[in-house]
Amino acid sequence: MRLSYPVAVRALCEFTAKVGDLDLRFTPSPTAQEGMAGHRRVAAGRGAGYQSEVSLSGQYAELQVRGRADGYDPVLNRLEEIKTYRGDLSRQPDNHRQLHWAQARMYGWLLADQLGLPELRLALVYLDVDSDRQTLIEEPWSREALKRWFEAQCEVFLAFARPELKRLAERDQGLRELRFPYADFRTGQRDLAETVYKAASTGRCLLAQATTGIGKTLATLFPLLKAMVPQQLDKIYFLTAKTPGRQLALDALQQVVRSQPGLALRGLELVARDKACEYPDKACHGDACPLAKGFYDRLPAARVAALKRPLLDQASVREVALAHQVCPYYLSQELARWVDVVVGDYNYYFDLTALLMGLAQANQWNLALLVDEAHNLVDRARQMYSASLDPWRLQALRKAPPARLKTALQRLNREWNALCKDQLTPYQARTALPDKFLLTLLRCVSLIGDEMNENPLSLDRSLLDFYFEALQFTRVAELFDEHYLFDITVREGAGRKRQATLCLRNVVPAPLLAPRLKAPRSSVLFSATLSPRRYYQDLLGLPADCAWVDVASPFNAAQLQVRIADHISTRYAHRERSLVPIVELMAEQFAEATGNYLAFFSSFEYLQQVATLMAVRYPAIALWLQKPKMDEGARRDFLGQFAEHTQGIGFAVLGGAFGEGIDLPGKRLIGAFVATLGLPQFNPVNEQIKQRMGAIFGAGYDYAYLYPGLQKVVQAAGRVIRGVDDEGVVVLIDDRFAQAKVQQLFPRWWQLAAPVE
């Protein structure tokens, strides 16, 4: 059995000292950068002997308590817990203040014990990041009183920690004995699993390209479970881009648990707030939501009940939460501390305010990171690290603003209009940020924050929408450098008045991703399409010693006939004349091998043109069309058309919901047509991205257009062969597919058949 249980001061205090309602009204909390800057300003104003970031640790029974106190003044014999905030401090909920005092007292005992102090002054220092005004609240403590308080908190925590220590010991023993859930590995699966294990053992990052069908999910998760004990891993984070990826990870975890009865392993699924919220029309505080009222009072019982289950998927968390009348979303965030494997979306780790990244840092966890379908991380990271401001939100807000915001919003509107006053073209990228505008925007954000604190129940939706958009814009502005574009798009609004949309557009997410990929002991990024390697190395910020493996495919060229229709051009200028040849080509292939096909196009308009003509010329062929903005039910219905006994052609947009992440094995799908290179649209934004890519990497067109486009093509083609017994055909429709530069990006195991006549 483990003899020691390490716990961070903050985690221990949050466990023992949080009581009362869940209450998010005291917002916004400053950004991490603002918080760190605030701490530095406080420290800079103290005496010469002031000590910042004091490392402290102490032992009580099995608990090893550790953390960093914000500051200690030996002259005043005062330990300080510094908190930054915005708004009216008097409106801070009591349970927030109670938690802050708990942290100060915990650090107080550790410091008194370490230095042998008979007494100590404790202080909460609240810094308003907007006004720089400090509020200091002190209380004197004796060594004996601090010790009694510390030991009482530890005893509360140990009531939970001792059974957890026993479980961890049982888990470790089970993981040592763990065997692969199946009798044999698939072709390529063992190679991938061994490489992942080596990466974890050597503490390296790994970029793994492995074709669909080898069982990548299990081949990456299993070796990290085997590495947990020897590498002393605290958690495994399995991050996905889409819901189907989460389900595959949960299924793999379930397979492992079922293969070894009694394995004391816990897994958790994290879902987005809008999918977990039971009362989406209510605010997150006890006066509005019944599941927030008394949340922390009912949390201990809910936590114990939940942790009796080995696999906490969304349905399980919801069932426990509602049985104990607590919020499912925030219960799942609490449970993330007490499980071994967390499955969630990219944003839970890579976002600027990511929960999982924050927990790992606060608790000093030793992590292993799995990034599924990692080719998606480039675009997803760009979205996370970008921000835009819509002028229509401001105009809607100005129609009936709260009285205290009227002047500030008018001033913001003037500064906004001034930005596009001399702009001659609809789109323009700029090299510098508009400092005056940003200062005005920050003032508005601060005032709206005050309004939210004072009148939380009477806020208009338009005010909240603008507030969160503006807050994100100010936070991203702090990150602006050569890896960003600041651009303004001007359109004419009502009365021919010019309206400007402002965008801080991340182009290269590498500098922001790099520390998040470096922090774990090992980060494994895997996908069927990670070529060329240099592209992903550059844009994802992978370390220089990142290992690379291209796993041999379990499929052979005879299973997939890859044909190129190089007599057709799908360029926009040639689209009209391409319709008849494409329809005839698809009809001929369908007649030659009748079954289910997917046809991919560059846009819904192009898709509709081909489908309309095909319905006229070949009415006997069943056609199923993807529609814009299909919900999950509509997507399920679309895929339901592809059955073993059906015959028809599904029309879809390349890069959309059906271009990757769907599984139609056997006769459910025997072929695909790809009538586009998938190149991003030619427009001023993408041209700016191309220029910036060229300046940074020297390969502007390839990085901005070619590589992202071909990645989508290969993903779409990968829908056809899903198992070792599948056979099918992929027809690539465009003369550019015949170019050697394009074909170099095809999977190694493909062999091209004779071109389509």
Helices and strands as residue ranges (DSSP letters): E 5-8, H 9-17, H 32-44, E 51-60, E 63-73, E 78-85, G 89-91, H 94-115, E 119-128, E 134-142, H 143-176, H 189-202, E 206-209, H 216-227, E 235-240, H 243-259, E 267-269, H 273-276, H 295-306, E 311-312, H 314-323, H 328-335, E 341-345, H 347-350, H 355-363, E 367-371, G 374-376, H 377-384, E 387-389, H 391-398, G 403-405, H 406-419, E 427-430, H 435-454, H 461-477, E 484-492, G 494-496, E 498-506, H 510-518, E 522-527, H 533-540, E 547-550, G 557-559, E 560-565, G 572-574, H 575-592, E 596-601, H 604-617, E 623-625, H 632-640, E 648-653, G 666-668, E 671-674, H 684-697, H 700-701, I 702-706, H 707-717, E 728-733, G 735-738, H 740-743
